[in-house]
Amino acid sequence: MGVEASRLKELISVAKEGSSHKRRDLLREITDVFMISPDRYTSNEMQHFDVIMSRVTQNVEVALRSEIANKLADIPTAPRGLLKQLANDEFSVAEPILKRSAGLSEKDLTQIVRLRSQQHMKAIAKRSGLSETVTKEIVERGNKEVLVSLAKNKSAKIEQASLKKLVDHSRTITELQTPMTGRYDLAPQLLTQMYFFVSSALKKQILNRSDVLDPSLIDQSIKANRKKILSMVSSDVRVEVKEAQQFITDKIKANAINETLLKELIESRRATEFLLAFAHFVGVDSSTANRILQDHSWESLAIASRAVGLERATFAKIVFGLQNQKDEQNKGLRILDLYLKIPQDAAERVMRFWRVRAQAAAKEAGGDEVKKPRLDRKPIKEVLKAQENEQESTSAKKAVA
């Protein structure tokens, strides 16, 4: 310890005399000495290192401060005062400390997120093992680049409320969509919300992940969706909607929601009753049923209908019953040609997601009032393509055998 103690005393004397040249040389030397055995110093010696090195570092040029920061970033026991000082310095100095230093506490990081620049925040977002407290602050305050960096950081712990905000942001920040669909801490309800607005490639990723969903969760969601249809009564809705709800309630109690009823309702143009009956039949909430029926490519309807095994004739009647424009006829004919080619198991995988999203979607919409949103994407092409790939793979294996 003789050499280290001697250097420390020399540092103290140089810090007092103010020679910039000697300050630079000695700061480099004392930093190197410290790094040889950073765990051997007493608390008193560490305090001296912290106070004096912090003071000297304040009065040297940016390049040297950056050099010291890079050296100390991987030393967990580096003087805390100095680490905090460097972490709050201009970004070129702070970056290595913010990204790598284990010497910064959760409180230190939170304060930097609140007080420093978006660049500082982005560096913190890339740290390994971020806590929920820190990531919550980042989600509240970060810009697009910061949020994307955080979403890519799979070691970061993010609470579901913050993940929901990131999903909401991903509707308009497309760069967020890929990392968010790749996060395995994302609740199924949030993942299924993303299915409606992400690209075809990401839809495939979401479908591949559907196999990890607990089957009991799917069953519970179907029951919850159907129970919601049964109990949908609100004092401020229109009289005709109330009457439709009562009609469907009676049919549910009589176990009479079937293909025959669906055809009757679509033929008689009883739109609200058909919506509620269809929602119950396929096991989704009314909001999701609206999304399916309002996609006038009929692709979402084809997926839902195949998943529950609707006859092609019933599906055709529904499609042509819902058409209200001449240019939709060709789309209807095309979808009828494709209908039986859709693998039922693949359609069921899509429906798993549409079913489990019900409770979260209803809360977000503020209830089950009939609305008419549109699906942003069309899943049938992805389903058919996946089936073709599977068939090609099977054929190749047989050929090899």
N, C-alpha and C positions, 0 to 999 in steps of 0.2 A: 504493500500500500504506500511505500515511501515515495515512489515516482509519481503516483496519482495525486497524493496529497501535495507534493511539491508543485505539480502542474496547476492544481487548483488554486494554490496560493499565488502563483504567478499570474493566473488568469485574473484574480481579484485585483492585483496591482496594475495590470494592463488596463482593466476596465476603468480604473480611476484616472489613469494618465491621459487617455483620449487619443492615442496615436492610432489612426485608422489602419495604417499598414500593419502594425503589430497586432491590432485587433483581428484582422483577417487571418494572419498566419496562426496566431494562437488559438483562434476559434476553431479552425480546421484541425489543429493538433489536439486540442482538448476533446473535441468530438470523437476523433479516432481513438484516443486513450479511453474515453468513456465506453466506446463500443466494444473494446476488447473484453471487458468483464462487467457488463451493465448490471449484473445481479449481485455484485460483491460489496456495493457501497452501503454504508450505514444510512439511516434515515436523515441524520444530521448532514452527512456529506451530500446526499441526494438533494437536500434543500439548498445547499450552497451551489451545487451544479445548476439547479433550476433557476435560482435568483440571478446568478451572475451570467449564465449563458443566455437567459432571456433578455437581460439588459444589453449584453454585447450584440446579440442578434438583431435587436431593434435598430442598431446604428450601422449596419453594413448594407451593401447594395443587394438588389433583388436577386442577382445571380447566385450570390453566396447563401442567401436565405433559402433559395430553392435547393441548393446543394445540400445544406444541412437538413432540410425537410426530407429529401430523398434518403439520406443516411439513417434518419431516426424513424422513418415510417414503419420499418419492420422490427423495431425494438419496443416490445410491449411495456418495458419498465423505464422507458425514456422519461425525463422530467415532465410531469403533467402540465405544469404552468407553461413550459416552452411549447409543448404539443398544442395546447389550446391557442397560444399566441400564433403559432404557425398556421393552424387550421383556420384562423380568422384573418389571415394575411390575404393579400391579393391572390387571385386564383392560381397563377403560375407557381406560387409558393405553396399554397394550401393543398393543391390537388393530391399529391402522394399521401399526405397525412389523412385527408378525408376518405380516400379510397382504401387505405391499408392499415392505418394505425389502430391497434387494439387498445391503445392507451386512452382513447376518447370514450367517455361514458355516454350513456343514453341521454342524460341531461345535456351534456356538451353538444351532442349531435342535434338535439331538438332546438337548442338555442341558435345554432348556426343555420338550421333550416328557416327559422323565423326571422333572422336578422341579416343574413348574407344573401349573395346573388343566386340567380337560377343556376349558374355554373357550379357554385358550391353545392347546391342542392342535387344537381345531376351526379356529381362525384359521390355524394353520400348515397344516392339511390343505387349505386353499383356495388356498395359494400357487401361483404358476405355476412349473412346472419342478422340482418336488420330486425329490430323488434317491432311489434305492432304499434307501439307508441310513436316511434319515429316514422314509420311508413304512413301512419294516419296523417301526420303533419305534412308529409310530402304530397300525399294525394290532395290535401286541402289547398296547398300553395303552389304546386309545381306546374310548369308550362308543359307543352306537348312533348318536348324532348325529355324532360324530367320524368314524365309519366311513362313514356315508352321504355326508358332505362329501368325504371322500377318494375314494370311488367315483365321485362326480360330477366330480372333477377329472381330466379326460382328459389334461392335460399332465403329471400326476404319473407318474413311473416307478415301477412296482411289480413286484417279482420274482414269478415264478410261484408260489413257496411262499406268499407273502403273498396273492396272488390266490386261491389255493386256500382259505386261511383265510377270506377274505371270502366266497367261495362257500359255505363251510360255515356261516358266520354268516347268510347270506341265506336259509337254510332256515327260520329262526325270526324273522329281521328282514326283514319283507316290504318295507320301504322300501329295502332294498339291491338288490332284484331288478331294478328298472328300470335304475338306473345300471350295474349289473354286466353285464347283457345288452347294454348299449350300448358296452362297452369292447372295442375292437378289439385290445387286447393280451392278451385272455383266450384261452388255448389252447383248441382245439376240444374236447379231452377235458373241460375244466371247463365249457365252454358246454353240452355235451350232458348233463352231470350236472344242470345247472339246468333243462333241458327237462322233467324228470320232476316238478318241484314248482312251477313258475311258473304264472302266470295264462294264460288262453287268448290274450290280446293279446300277451303276451311270447313265447308259443310261436310266434306268427306271425312276430315279429321274428327269432327264432332260425332259423326255416325260411327266411326271406328271406336270411339270412346263409349258409345252407348252400351256396349257389352259389359262394362264394369258397373252399371247401375244395378242396385239391389232390386231383384224382382218384387220383393215385398213393398218397396217404395212405389213401384209402378202400380201395383194392385191398390195400395192406399190412395194413390192419386186418382185412379179411375173412380173409386168409391166416393172420394171427396168431390170430384167433379159432378157426379150424378146426384149426389146429395144436395149440392149447390143448386142444380137445376130444379130439384124438387122443392127447395125452400125459397126460391127466388120470388119474393113478394115485397114490393116497396110502395109506400103510401103516395108517393108523388109521381108514379109513372102513369102513362096514358091508360084509359079504360080498356082499349083493345089489347094492350100488352098484358094487363091483368087477366083479361079473359083468356088470352092465349096461355098464360102461365097456369091458370086453373085447368084448362083443357089438357095440357101436358101432364100436370100433376095427377089427374084422374087416369090418364093412360098409363103412367108409370105404375100407379098403384094396381092397375089391372094387368100389369105385365104385357102391355099391348104396344110397346114401342118396337116396331119391326119394319121390314122392307115394305110390306103392304101399306102400312100407315104412311111411310115416307112418300111412296108413290101417290097415294091419295092426296096428301097435303100439297105436293108439288103440282099436281094436276089442278087442284082447286085454288091455287095461287094464295095459299094461306102462309105467307112468308114467315111471320113471327113464329107460328106453331111449328113450321118446318125447321126453322133454325134451332129451336129448343129440342125438338125431337131428334134432329141430326146430332146435336151436341151430346145428348144422352146416349144415343146409339153407338157413337164412336168413342165415347168416354173422355171428352174434353170439356173445358169450360166454354161458356157462350162467347167470350171474347176470342178464344182461339178458333171456335167454329166460324165466327164472322170472318176471321183472317182467311180461313180455308175457302169459304164460299165466295168471298169477294176477289179471290185470285181468278180472274176470268181467262187465264190460260188453261184452267181446269186441271192443272198438274197437281196442285195441292189436294184438290178433291179426289183425284185418282189415287193418290197415296193413301189418303184416309179411307177411301172406299175399299181398296184392295186389302188394307190391313184388317178390316173387319169382315172381309169376304163377301161384299155386296155382289150380287149377280150383275153381269154386264148390262142386261136389259134395264135393271133398276138404275144403274149408274148412268146409262144413256138418257133415261127419262129425266133424271135430275139435271144433267148437263143441259139438255134442250129446254127444260123448264126454267132454268136460270138465265138463259140467253136473252138479252134485250137489245142487241144490236146485230145488224146483218153481218158485219165483219167478224163476229164471234163464231159464225157457223163453221167456217173452215177449221178454226181451232178445235171446235167440238168434234168434228169428223176425224181430225188427226189424233186426238186423245183417245177416241174410241178404238182406233186401230192399235194404239199402244197399250190399251188398258190391260189386256190379259198377258202381256209380255212383262209386266211389272212383277218381280218376284214378291210373293206375299211376305216372306220373312224379312226382306229388305224394307218393305213398306211398314212392317210392324216395328222395325228399329227406329224409323223416323217418328212413328207415333209415340214411342216411349218418351221422347223428348217433349213432344207437344202436350202429352198428358201431365208430366211432372211439372211443367211450367205454370199450371193453372192457378195454384194458390198465390204464387208471387205476382203473376200477371194481374189477377183480380184485385189484389191489394194496391198495386201500382196504379190501376185504372180507377180506383175508388169505388169499386162495386161491380155488379154484373149487368148494369144497364146496357141495352143493346147498342153497340157502336159498329162502325163499318170501316175498320182499318184494312189495309191491303198488305199481303205478303210482299216483302221486298225481293225475294229470290224464289226460283222455281226448282224444286228438288228432283223432279222426275228424271232429268237427263243424267244427274249424278248416280241415281239408283240404277238406271239401265246400264250406264257405263261400268259401274262396279260389277254388275252381273256379267257383262261381256268379259271383263278382265278375269273374273272367277272361272268362267267357262273355258277361256283360253288357257288358263293355268292348269285346269283339270285335264284338258286335252293334251297339253304338253307332257304332263306327268304320265299319262297313259301311253303316249308315244315312246317315252324313255323306257317305261316298263316293258 
